[in-house]
Amino acid sequence: MGTIENKVIVITGASSGIGEETARLLASKGARVVLGARRVERLDSLVADIQKAGGTAVAQATDVTNREQVSELIQKATTEFGQVDVVINNAGIMPVAPMAMAKVDEWDSMIDVNIKGLLYGIAAALPGMKERGEGHIINVASVAGHKVFPNFSVYCGTKHAVRAISEGLRMENPDIRVTTISPGLIKTELEDSTPDPAIREGVKDFYSQHAIPPSSISEAIAYAIEQPAQVEVNELVIRPITQEL
């Protein structure tokens, strides 16, 4: 098996949920984690917790819809630790509504965060990885990238895009490891990202019946990173056993 120890790992969407759990786990395994998210106070608290436990972590305010800020996050990792070994493009939002409601602003936001934000992470990190001839890009998709659910149509579209982008990235770059992680129902703040109160409560009720903890995904991410250098875990789908779809 490979090792996580001393790897420099950048995580977006790190202030809660899967990003936070992954940061804690990887830091406990000796990684040097570089954390990006919009909520600076949450990041600062997470960094303090990791450092108190003996880990290495730094953070920077990062809105993934801002290409310059994503580039600055990658640059911070390079400046602090010399290089970037792994990028985990985790930031995502999931406002839910029937398409007939024409929530165009929400559609734009999902495209900006779920697709363009991920592309900005790839664009910022890939040149340095190509120069060294190694690296690992992990993109967080969803079971919604494997099939379409009513009222989730645009979200599903963004996650189908994540899978397509990841596969193209893998095929074009045999020297770079690419992993797509597709979570099912996971207990995170994603379920709170729908503005409409009635729809949001329906989503939250469904999640309350089935969702599993974000550590389920952080363990899968660690597994992919820990594989020997010549082994590439291309895709993992992780869902609750009670989730039929």
KEMARDO-160114 format. One record per atom (N, C-alpha, C): residue in three letters; chain; atom name; x negated, y, z. Coordinates in steps of 0.2 Angstrom, whole numbers, always signed. Example, Ala and Ser with C-alpha at 12.3 -4.5 7.8 and 13.67 -1.06 7.14 Angstrom:
2
ala, A, N, -66, -28, +39
ala, A, CA, -62, -22, +39
ala, A, C, -66, -16, +39
ser, A, N, -64, -11, +35
ser, A, CA, -68, -5, +36
ser, A, C, -64, +0, +39
This chain:
245
met, A, N, -4, -6, +0
met, A, CA, +0, +0, +0
met, A, C, -4, +6, +0
gly, A, N, -2, +12, -3
gly, A, CA, -5, +18, -2
gly, A, C, -4, +21, +4
thr, A, N, -6, +27, +5
thr, A, CA, -5, +31, +11
thr, A, C, -2, +38, +10
ile, A, N, +1, +40, +15
ile, A, CA, +4, +47, +16
ile, A, C, -1, +51, +19
glu, A, N, -5, +49, +23
glu, A, CA, -10, +53, +27
glu, A, C, -14, +58, +23
asn, A, N, -14, +64, +25
asn, A, CA, -18, +69, +22
asn, A, C, -15, +71, +15
lys, A, N, -10, +68, +13
lys, A, CA, -7, +71, +6
lys, A, C, -4, +78, +8
val, A, N, -4, +82, +3
val, A, CA, -1, +89, +3
val, A, C, +6, +88, -1
ile, A, N, +11, +89, +3
ile, A, CA, +18, +88, +1
ile, A, C, +22, +94, +1
val, A, N, +25, +96, -4
val, A, CA, +29, +102, -4
val, A, C, +36, +100, -5
ile, A, N, +41, +103, +0
ile, A, CA, +48, +101, +0
ile, A, C, +52, +107, -1
thr, A, N, +57, +107, -5
thr, A, CA, +61, +112, -6
thr, A, C, +68, +110, -2
gly, A, N, +72, +115, +0
gly, A, CA, +78, +114, +3
gly, A, C, +76, +110, +10
ala, A, N, +71, +113, +13
ala, A, CA, +68, +109, +19
ala, A, C, +71, +111, +26
ser, A, N, +76, +116, +26
ser, A, CA, +78, +119, +32
ser, A, C, +83, +114, +36
ser, A, N, +86, +109, +32
ser, A, CA, +91, +105, +35
ser, A, C, +92, +98, +31
gly, A, N, +96, +94, +34
gly, A, CA, +97, +88, +30
gly, A, C, +92, +84, +28
ile, A, N, +92, +81, +22
ile, A, CA, +87, +77, +19
ile, A, C, +80, +80, +19
gly, A, N, +80, +87, +17
gly, A, CA, +73, +90, +17
gly, A, C, +70, +90, +24
glu, A, N, +74, +92, +29
glu, A, CA, +71, +92, +36
glu, A, C, +69, +85, +38
glu, A, N, +73, +80, +38
glu, A, CA, +71, +74, +40
glu, A, C, +65, +71, +36
thr, A, N, +65, +73, +30
thr, A, CA, +59, +70, +26
thr, A, C, +52, +74, +28
ala, A, N, +53, +80, +30
ala, A, CA, +47, +84, +33
ala, A, C, +45, +81, +39
arg, A, N, +49, +80, +44
arg, A, CA, +48, +77, +50
arg, A, C, +44, +70, +49
leu, A, N, +47, +66, +45
leu, A, CA, +45, +59, +44
leu, A, C, +38, +59, +41
leu, A, N, +37, +63, +36
leu, A, CA, +31, +63, +32
leu, A, C, +25, +66, +36
ala, A, N, +27, +71, +40
ala, A, CA, +22, +74, +45
ala, A, C, +20, +69, +50
ser, A, N, +24, +65, +52
ser, A, CA, +23, +60, +58
ser, A, C, +18, +55, +55
lys, A, N, +18, +54, +48
lys, A, CA, +14, +49, +45
lys, A, C, +7, +52, +43
gly, A, N, +6, +59, +44
gly, A, CA, +0, +62, +43
gly, A, C, -1, +66, +37
ala, A, N, +5, +67, +34
ala, A, CA, +5, +72, +28
ala, A, C, +5, +79, +30
arg, A, N, +2, +83, +26
arg, A, CA, +2, +91, +27
arg, A, C, +8, +93, +23
val, A, N, +13, +95, +26
val, A, CA, +19, +97, +23
val, A, C, +20, +105, +22
val, A, N, +22, +107, +16
val, A, CA, +23, +114, +15
val, A, C, +31, +115, +13
leu, A, N, +34, +119, +17
leu, A, CA, +41, +119, +17
leu, A, C, +44, +125, +14
gly, A, N, +49, +124, +10
gly, A, CA, +52, +130, +7
gly, A, C, +60, +130, +8
ala, A, N, +63, +135, +10
ala, A, CA, +70, +136, +10
ala, A, C, +72, +143, +11
arg, A, N, +78, +145, +11
arg, A, CA, +80, +152, +12
arg, A, C, +80, +154, +19
arg, A, N, +82, +150, +23
arg, A, CA, +83, +151, +30
arg, A, C, +77, +151, +34
val, A, N, +73, +157, +35
val, A, CA, +67, +157, +38
val, A, C, +67, +155, +45
glu, A, N, +72, +157, +49
glu, A, CA, +72, +155, +56
glu, A, C, +72, +147, +57
arg, A, N, +76, +144, +53
arg, A, CA, +76, +137, +53
arg, A, C, +69, +133, +51
leu, A, N, +66, +136, +46
leu, A, CA, +60, +134, +44
leu, A, C, +55, +135, +50
asp, A, N, +55, +141, +53
asp, A, CA, +50, +142, +58
asp, A, C, +51, +137, +64
ser, A, N, +57, +136, +65
ser, A, CA, +58, +131, +71
ser, A, C, +56, +124, +69
leu, A, N, +57, +122, +63
leu, A, CA, +55, +115, +61
leu, A, C, +47, +115, +61
val, A, N, +44, +120, +58
val, A, CA, +36, +120, +58
val, A, C, +34, +120, +66
ala, A, N, +37, +123, +70
ala, A, CA, +35, +123, +77
ala, A, C, +36, +116, +80
asp, A, N, +41, +113, +78
asp, A, CA, +43, +106, +81
asp, A, C, +37, +101, +78
ile, A, N, +36, +102, +72
ile, A, CA, +31, +97, +69
ile, A, C, +24, +98, +72
gln, A, N, +22, +104, +73
gln, A, CA, +16, +106, +76
gln, A, C, +15, +104, +83
lys, A, N, +21, +104, +87
lys, A, CA, +21, +102, +94
lys, A, C, +20, +95, +94
ala, A, N, +22, +91, +89
ala, A, CA, +22, +84, +89
ala, A, C, +15, +82, +86
gly, A, N, +10, +86, +84
gly, A, CA, +4, +85, +82
gly, A, C, +3, +85, +74
gly, A, N, +8, +87, +71
gly, A, CA, +8, +87, +64
gly, A, C, +6, +93, +61
thr, A, N, +5, +93, +54
thr, A, CA, +3, +99, +50
thr, A, C, +8, +102, +46
ala, A, N, +10, +108, +47
ala, A, CA, +16, +111, +43
ala, A, C, +15, +118, +42
val, A, N, +17, +121, +36
val, A, CA, +17, +128, +35
val, A, C, +24, +129, +31
ala, A, N, +26, +135, +31
ala, A, CA, +33, +136, +28
ala, A, C, +33, +143, +24
gln, A, N, +37, +144, +20
gln, A, CA, +38, +150, +16
gln, A, C, +45, +151, +14
ala, A, N, +48, +157, +15
ala, A, CA, +54, +158, +12
ala, A, C, +55, +157, +5
thr, A, N, +59, +153, +3
thr, A, CA, +60, +151, -5
thr, A, C, +67, +150, -7
asp, A, N, +69, +154, -12
asp, A, CA, +75, +153, -15
asp, A, C, +73, +150, -22
val, A, N, +76, +144, -23
val, A, CA, +73, +140, -29
val, A, C, +76, +143, -35
thr, A, N, +81, +148, -35
thr, A, CA, +84, +151, -41
thr, A, C, +79, +156, -43
asn, A, N, +74, +158, -39
asn, A, CA, +69, +163, -40
asn, A, C, +63, +160, -42
arg, A, N, +61, +160, -49
arg, A, CA, +55, +156, -51
arg, A, C, +49, +159, -48
glu, A, N, +48, +165, -47
glu, A, CA, +42, +168, -44
glu, A, C, +41, +165, -37
gln, A, N, +47, +165, -33
gln, A, CA, +46, +162, -26
gln, A, C, +44, +155, -26
val, A, N, +47, +151, -31
val, A, CA, +45, +144, -31
val, A, C, +37, +143, -33
ser, A, N, +35, +147, -37
ser, A, CA, +28, +147, -39
ser, A, C, +24, +149, -33
glu, A, N, +26, +154, -29
glu, A, CA, +22, +156, -23
glu, A, C, +22, +151, -18
leu, A, N, +27, +147, -18
leu, A, CA, +27, +141, -13
leu, A, C, +22, +136, -15
ile, A, N, +21, +134, -21
ile, A, CA, +16, +130, -24
ile, A, C, +9, +133, -23
gln, A, N, +9, +139, -24
gln, A, CA, +2, +143, -23
gln, A, C, +0, +143, -16
lys, A, N, +5, +143, -11
lys, A, CA, +4, +143, -4
lys, A, C, +1, +137, -2
ala, A, N, +4, +131, -5
ala, A, CA, +1, +125, -3
ala, A, C, -6, +124, -6
thr, A, N, -7, +126, -12
thr, A, CA, -14, +126, -15
thr, A, C, -19, +130, -11
thr, A, N, -17, +136, -9
thr, A, CA, -21, +140, -5
thr, A, C, -23, +137, +2
glu, A, N, -18, +135, +5
glu, A, CA, -19, +132, +12
glu, A, C, -23, +125, +12
phe, A, N, -21, +121, +7
phe, A, CA, -24, +114, +8
phe, A, C, -28, +112, +2
gly, A, N, -29, +116, -4
gly, A, CA, -33, +114, -9
gly, A, C, -29, +112, -15
gln, A, N, -24, +108, -14
gln, A, CA, -20, +105, -20
gln, A, C, -13, +103, -18
val, A, N, -9, +101, -23
val, A, CA, -3, +98, -21
val, A, C, -2, +91, -24
asp, A, N, -1, +87, -19
asp, A, CA, -1, +80, -21
asp, A, C, +6, +77, -23
val, A, N, +11, +80, -19
val, A, CA, +18, +78, -20
val, A, C, +23, +84, -20
val, A, N, +27, +84, -25
val, A, CA, +33, +89, -24
val, A, C, +39, +86, -24
ile, A, N, +43, +87, -19
ile, A, CA, +50, +85, -18
ile, A, C, +55, +90, -19
asn, A, N, +58, +90, -25
asn, A, CA, +63, +95, -27
asn, A, C, +70, +92, -24
asn, A, N, +71, +95, -18
asn, A, CA, +77, +93, -14
asn, A, C, +83, +98, -14
ala, A, N, +81, +104, -15
ala, A, CA, +87, +109, -14
ala, A, C, +93, +108, -19
gly, A, N, +99, +108, -16
gly, A, CA, +105, +107, -20
gly, A, C, +111, +110, -17
ile, A, N, +116, +111, -21
ile, A, CA, +122, +113, -18
ile, A, C, +128, +109, -22
met, A, N, +134, +109, -18
met, A, CA, +139, +105, -21
met, A, C, +146, +108, -20
pro, A, N, +147, +114, -22
pro, A, CA, +154, +117, -22
pro, A, C, +159, +112, -26
val, A, N, +165, +110, -23
val, A, CA, +169, +106, -27
val, A, C, +176, +109, -29
ala, A, N, +178, +108, -35
ala, A, CA, +184, +111, -37
ala, A, C, +186, +108, -43
pro, A, N, +193, +107, -45
pro, A, CA, +195, +105, -52
pro, A, C, +193, +110, -57
met, A, N, +191, +108, -63
met, A, CA, +188, +113, -68
met, A, C, +194, +118, -70
ala, A, N, +200, +116, -69
ala, A, CA, +205, +121, -71
ala, A, C, +205, +127, -67
met, A, N, +202, +127, -61
met, A, CA, +202, +133, -57
met, A, C, +196, +138, -59
ala, A, N, +192, +135, -64
ala, A, CA, +188, +140, -68
ala, A, C, +183, +143, -63
lys, A, N, +180, +140, -58
lys, A, CA, +175, +143, -53
lys, A, C, +169, +144, -57
val, A, N, +169, +149, -61
val, A, CA, +163, +150, -66
val, A, C, +157, +152, -61
asp, A, N, +158, +156, -56
asp, A, CA, +152, +158, -52
asp, A, C, +149, +152, -49
glu, A, N, +153, +147, -46
glu, A, CA, +151, +141, -43
glu, A, C, +147, +137, -48
trp, A, N, +150, +137, -54
trp, A, CA, +146, +133, -59
trp, A, C, +139, +136, -61
asp, A, N, +139, +142, -61
asp, A, CA, +132, +145, -62
asp, A, C, +128, +144, -56
ser, A, N, +130, +144, -50
ser, A, CA, +126, +143, -45
ser, A, C, +123, +136, -45
met, A, N, +127, +131, -46
met, A, CA, +125, +124, -47
met, A, C, +120, +123, -52
ile, A, N, +121, +126, -58
ile, A, CA, +116, +126, -63
ile, A, C, +109, +129, -61
asp, A, N, +110, +135, -57
asp, A, CA, +104, +138, -55
asp, A, C, +100, +135, -50
val, A, N, +103, +132, -45
val, A, CA, +100, +128, -40
val, A, C, +98, +121, -42
asn, A, N, +103, +117, -44
asn, A, CA, +102, +110, -45
asn, A, C, +98, +108, -51
ile, A, N, +98, +113, -56
ile, A, CA, +94, +111, -62
ile, A, C, +88, +116, -63
lys, A, N, +90, +122, -63
lys, A, CA, +84, +127, -65
lys, A, C, +79, +127, -59
gly, A, N, +82, +127, -53
gly, A, CA, +77, +127, -47
gly, A, C, +73, +121, -47
leu, A, N, +75, +115, -49
leu, A, CA, +71, +109, -50
leu, A, C, +66, +110, -55
leu, A, N, +68, +113, -61
leu, A, CA, +63, +114, -66
leu, A, C, +58, +119, -64
tyr, A, N, +60, +124, -60
tyr, A, CA, +54, +129, -58
tyr, A, C, +49, +125, -54
gly, A, N, +51, +120, -50
gly, A, CA, +47, +116, -46
gly, A, C, +42, +112, -50
ile, A, N, +45, +109, -55
ile, A, CA, +41, +105, -60
ile, A, C, +36, +110, -63
ala, A, N, +38, +116, -66
ala, A, CA, +34, +120, -70
ala, A, C, +28, +123, -65
ala, A, N, +29, +124, -59
ala, A, CA, +24, +127, -55
ala, A, C, +19, +122, -53
ala, A, N, +21, +115, -52
ala, A, CA, +17, +110, -49
ala, A, C, +13, +106, -54
leu, A, N, +16, +105, -60
leu, A, CA, +14, +101, -65
leu, A, C, +7, +102, -68
pro, A, N, +5, +109, -69
pro, A, CA, -1, +110, -72
pro, A, C, -7, +108, -68
gly, A, N, -6, +109, -61
gly, A, CA, -12, +107, -57
gly, A, C, -13, +100, -56
met, A, N, -7, +96, -57
met, A, CA, -7, +89, -57
met, A, C, -10, +86, -63
lys, A, N, -8, +89, -69
lys, A, CA, -11, +87, -75
lys, A, C, -19, +88, -75
glu, A, N, -21, +94, -72
glu, A, CA, -28, +95, -72
glu, A, C, -32, +90, -68
arg, A, N, -29, +88, -63
arg, A, CA, -32, +83, -59
arg, A, C, -31, +76, -61
gly, A, N, -26, +75, -66
gly, A, CA, -24, +68, -68
gly, A, C, -21, +64, -64
glu, A, N, -17, +67, -59
glu, A, CA, -13, +63, -54
glu, A, C, -9, +68, -50
gly, A, N, -3, +65, -47
gly, A, CA, +2, +69, -44
gly, A, C, +8, +65, -43
his, A, N, +13, +67, -40
his, A, CA, +19, +64, -39
his, A, C, +25, +69, -38
ile, A, N, +30, +68, -43
ile, A, CA, +36, +73, -42
ile, A, C, +42, +69, -41
ile, A, N, +45, +70, -35
ile, A, CA, +51, +67, -33
ile, A, C, +57, +71, -34
asn, A, N, +62, +69, -38
asn, A, CA, +68, +74, -39
asn, A, C, +74, +70, -35
val, A, N, +77, +74, -31
val, A, CA, +83, +72, -28
val, A, C, +89, +73, -33
ala, A, N, +92, +67, -35
ala, A, CA, +98, +67, -39
ala, A, C, +104, +66, -35
ser, A, N, +108, +61, -37
ser, A, CA, +114, +59, -33
ser, A, C, +117, +53, -37
val, A, N, +122, +49, -33
val, A, CA, +126, +44, -37
val, A, C, +130, +48, -42
ala, A, N, +131, +54, -41
ala, A, CA, +135, +58, -45
ala, A, C, +131, +59, -52
gly, A, N, +125, +57, -52
gly, A, CA, +121, +57, -58
gly, A, C, +122, +51, -62
his, A, N, +126, +46, -59
his, A, CA, +127, +39, -62
his, A, C, +134, +39, -65
lys, A, N, +138, +42, -62
lys, A, CA, +145, +42, -64
lys, A, C, +149, +49, -63
val, A, N, +155, +50, -65
val, A, CA, +158, +56, -64
val, A, C, +164, +55, -60
phe, A, N, +165, +60, -55
phe, A, CA, +171, +60, -51
phe, A, C, +175, +66, -52
pro, A, N, +182, +65, -52
pro, A, CA, +186, +70, -53
pro, A, C, +185, +76, -47
asn, A, N, +185, +82, -50
asn, A, CA, +184, +88, -46
asn, A, C, +177, +89, -44
phe, A, N, +172, +85, -46
phe, A, CA, +165, +85, -45
phe, A, C, +162, +86, -52
ser, A, N, +165, +88, -57
ser, A, CA, +163, +87, -64
ser, A, C, +156, +91, -66
val, A, N, +156, +97, -64
val, A, CA, +150, +101, -65
val, A, C, +144, +99, -61
tyr, A, N, +146, +97, -54
tyr, A, CA, +141, +95, -50
tyr, A, C, +138, +88, -53
cys, A, N, +142, +84, -55
cys, A, CA, +140, +78, -59
cys, A, C, +136, +79, -65
gly, A, N, +138, +84, -69
gly, A, CA, +134, +86, -74
gly, A, C, +127, +88, -72
thr, A, N, +126, +92, -67
thr, A, CA, +119, +94, -65
thr, A, C, +115, +88, -63
lys, A, N, +118, +83, -59
lys, A, CA, +114, +78, -57
lys, A, C, +113, +73, -63
his, A, N, +117, +72, -68
his, A, CA, +115, +69, -74
his, A, C, +109, +72, -77
ala, A, N, +109, +78, -77
ala, A, CA, +103, +82, -80
ala, A, C, +97, +81, -76
val, A, N, +97, +80, -69
val, A, CA, +91, +79, -65
val, A, C, +88, +72, -67
arg, A, N, +93, +67, -68
arg, A, CA, +90, +60, -70
arg, A, C, +87, +61, -77
ala, A, N, +90, +64, -82
ala, A, CA, +87, +65, -89
ala, A, C, +81, +68, -89
ile, A, N, +80, +74, -85
ile, A, CA, +74, +78, -84
ile, A, C, +69, +73, -81
ser, A, N, +70, +69, -76
ser, A, CA, +65, +65, -73
ser, A, C, +63, +60, -78
glu, A, N, +67, +57, -81
glu, A, CA, +65, +51, -86
glu, A, C, +61, +54, -92
gly, A, N, +63, +60, -94
gly, A, CA, +58, +63, -99
gly, A, C, +51, +65, -96
leu, A, N, +51, +68, -90
leu, A, CA, +45, +69, -87
leu, A, C, +41, +63, -86
arg, A, N, +44, +58, -84
arg, A, CA, +40, +51, -83
arg, A, C, +37, +49, -90
met, A, N, +41, +49, -95
met, A, CA, +39, +47, -102
met, A, C, +33, +51, -105
glu, A, N, +34, +57, -104
glu, A, CA, +29, +62, -106
glu, A, C, +22, +62, -103
asn, A, N, +22, +60, -96
asn, A, CA, +16, +61, -92
asn, A, C, +15, +54, -88
pro, A, N, +11, +50, -92
pro, A, CA, +10, +43, -89
pro, A, C, +5, +44, -83
asp, A, N, +1, +49, -82
asp, A, CA, -3, +50, -77
asp, A, C, +0, +53, -71
ile, A, N, +6, +55, -71
ile, A, CA, +10, +58, -65
ile, A, C, +15, +53, -63
arg, A, N, +16, +52, -57
arg, A, CA, +21, +47, -55
arg, A, C, +28, +52, -54
val, A, N, +33, +49, -56
val, A, CA, +40, +52, -56
val, A, C, +45, +48, -53
thr, A, N, +48, +50, -47
thr, A, CA, +53, +46, -44
thr, A, C, +60, +50, -44
thr, A, N, +65, +47, -45
thr, A, CA, +72, +50, -44
thr, A, C, +75, +46, -39
ile, A, N, +78, +50, -34
ile, A, CA, +81, +47, -28
ile, A, C, +89, +49, -29
ser, A, N, +93, +44, -29
ser, A, CA, +100, +46, -30
ser, A, C, +104, +44, -23
pro, A, N, +105, +49, -19
pro, A, CA, +109, +47, -13
pro, A, C, +116, +47, -14
gly, A, N, +120, +43, -10
gly, A, CA, +127, +43, -10
gly, A, C, +129, +48, -5
leu, A, N, +134, +46, +0
leu, A, CA, +137, +50, +5
leu, A, C, +132, +50, +11
ile, A, N, +129, +56, +11
ile, A, CA, +124, +57, +17
ile, A, C, +126, +63, +21
lys, A, N, +125, +62, +28
lys, A, CA, +127, +67, +32
lys, A, C, +123, +73, +32
thr, A, N, +124, +78, +28
thr, A, CA, +120, +84, +28
thr, A, C, +125, +90, +27
glu, A, N, +122, +96, +26
glu, A, CA, +126, +102, +25
glu, A, C, +129, +103, +18
leu, A, N, +127, +98, +14
leu, A, CA, +130, +98, +7
leu, A, C, +138, +98, +7
glu, A, N, +141, +94, +11
glu, A, CA, +148, +94, +12
glu, A, C, +151, +100, +14
asp, A, N, +147, +105, +16
asp, A, CA, +150, +112, +18
asp, A, C, +149, +117, +13
ser, A, N, +147, +115, +7
ser, A, CA, +145, +120, +2
ser, A, C, +151, +122, -3
thr, A, N, +157, +119, -1
thr, A, CA, +163, +121, -5
thr, A, C, +167, +127, -2
pro, A, N, +167, +133, -5
pro, A, CA, +171, +138, -2
pro, A, C, +178, +137, +0
asp, A, N, +182, +134, -5
asp, A, CA, +189, +133, -4
asp, A, C, +190, +129, +3
pro, A, N, +194, +132, +8
pro, A, CA, +194, +128, +14
pro, A, C, +198, +122, +13
ala, A, N, +203, +121, +10
ala, A, CA, +207, +115, +9
ala, A, C, +203, +109, +6
ile, A, N, +200, +111, +0
ile, A, CA, +195, +106, -3
ile, A, C, +190, +104, +1
arg, A, N, +187, +109, +5
arg, A, CA, +181, +108, +9
arg, A, C, +183, +103, +15
glu, A, N, +189, +104, +18
glu, A, CA, +191, +99, +23
glu, A, C, +192, +92, +20
gly, A, N, +194, +91, +14
gly, A, CA, +195, +85, +11
gly, A, C, +189, +81, +10
val, A, N, +184, +85, +8
val, A, CA, +177, +82, +7
val, A, C, +174, +80, +13
lys, A, N, +175, +85, +18
lys, A, CA, +172, +83, +25
lys, A, C, +175, +77, +28
asp, A, N, +182, +76, +27
asp, A, CA, +185, +70, +30
asp, A, C, +182, +64, +27
phe, A, N, +181, +64, +20
phe, A, CA, +179, +58, +17
phe, A, C, +172, +57, +19
tyr, A, N, +168, +62, +20
tyr, A, CA, +161, +61, +22
tyr, A, C, +161, +58, +29
ser, A, N, +165, +60, +33
ser, A, CA, +166, +58, +40
ser, A, C, +167, +50, +41
gln, A, N, +170, +48, +36
gln, A, CA, +172, +41, +36
gln, A, C, +166, +36, +33
his, A, N, +162, +39, +29
his, A, CA, +157, +35, +26
his, A, C, +150, +37, +27
ala, A, N, +148, +43, +28
ala, A, CA, +141, +46, +27
ala, A, C, +136, +42, +32
ile, A, N, +130, +41, +29
ile, A, CA, +125, +38, +33
ile, A, C, +120, +44, +34
pro, A, N, +115, +43, +39
pro, A, CA, +111, +49, +41
pro, A, C, +106, +50, +36
pro, A, N, +103, +56, +35
pro, A, CA, +98, +58, +30
pro, A, C, +92, +55, +31
ser, A, N, +90, +52, +37
ser, A, CA, +84, +47, +38
ser, A, C, +84, +42, +33
ser, A, N, +90, +39, +31
ser, A, CA, +91, +34, +26
ser, A, C, +87, +36, +19
ile, A, N, +87, +43, +18
ile, A, CA, +84, +45, +11
ile, A, C, +77, +47, +13
ser, A, N, +75, +49, +19
ser, A, CA, +68, +51, +20
ser, A, C, +64, +45, +20
glu, A, N, +67, +39, +22
glu, A, CA, +63, +33, +22
glu, A, C, +62, +30, +15
ala, A, N, +67, +31, +11
ala, A, CA, +66, +29, +4
ala, A, C, +61, +34, +1
ile, A, N, +60, +40, +2
ile, A, CA, +55, +44, -1
ile, A, C, +48, +42, +2
ala, A, N, +48, +41, +8
ala, A, CA, +41, +39, +11
ala, A, C, +39, +32, +7
tyr, A, N, +44, +28, +6
tyr, A, CA, +42, +21, +3
tyr, A, C, +39, +23, -4
ala, A, N, +42, +27, -8
ala, A, CA, +40, +29, -15
ala, A, C, +33, +32, -15
ile, A, N, +32, +36, -10
ile, A, CA, +25, +39, -9
ile, A, C, +20, +34, -7
glu, A, N, +22, +29, -3
glu, A, CA, +17, +25, +0
glu, A, C, +14, +19, -5
gln, A, N, +17, +19, -11
gln, A, CA, +15, +13, -15
gln, A, C, +8, +15, -18
pro, A, N, +5, +9, -20
pro, A, CA, -2, +10, -23
pro, A, C, -2, +15, -29
ala, A, N, -7, +18, -30
ala, A, CA, -8, +23, -35
ala, A, C, -5, +21, -42
gln, A, N, -6, +14, -44
gln, A, CA, -4, +12, -50
gln, A, C, +3, +10, -50
val, A, N, +7, +11, -45
val, A, CA, +14, +9, -44
val, A, C, +18, +15, -44
glu, A, N, +23, +15, -49
glu, A, CA, +28, +20, -49
glu, A, C, +35, +18, -48
val, A, N, +38, +20, -42
val, A, CA, +45, +19, -41
val, A, C, +49, +24, -45
asn, A, N, +52, +22, -50
asn, A, CA, +56, +26, -55
asn, A, C, +62, +29, -52
glu, A, N, +66, +24, -49
glu, A, CA, +73, +27, -47
glu, A, C, +75, +22, -41
leu, A, N, +78, +26, -36
leu, A, CA, +81, +22, -30
leu, A, C, +88, +25, -29
val, A, N, +93, +21, -28
val, A, CA, +100, +23, -27
val, A, C, +101, +20, -20
ile, A, N, +103, +25, -15
ile, A, CA, +104, +23, -8
ile, A, C, +111, +26, -6
arg, A, N, +116, +21, -5
arg, A, CA, +123, +23, -3
arg, A, C, +125, +19, +3
pro, A, N, +130, +22, +7
pro, A, CA, +133, +18, +12
pro, A, C, +136, +11, +10
ile, A, N, +136, +6, +13
ile, A, CA, +139, +0, +11
ile, A, C, +146, +0, +10
thr, A, N, +149, +5, +13
thr, A, CA, +157, +6, +13
thr, A, C, +159, +11, +7
gln, A, N, +154, +14, +4
gln, A, CA, +155, +18, -2
gln, A, C, +156, +14, -8
glu, A, N, +162, +14, -11
glu, A, CA, +163, +9, -17
glu, A, C, +160, +13, -23
leu, A, N, +161, +19, -24
leu, A, CA, +159, +23, -30
leu, A, C, +152, +26, -29
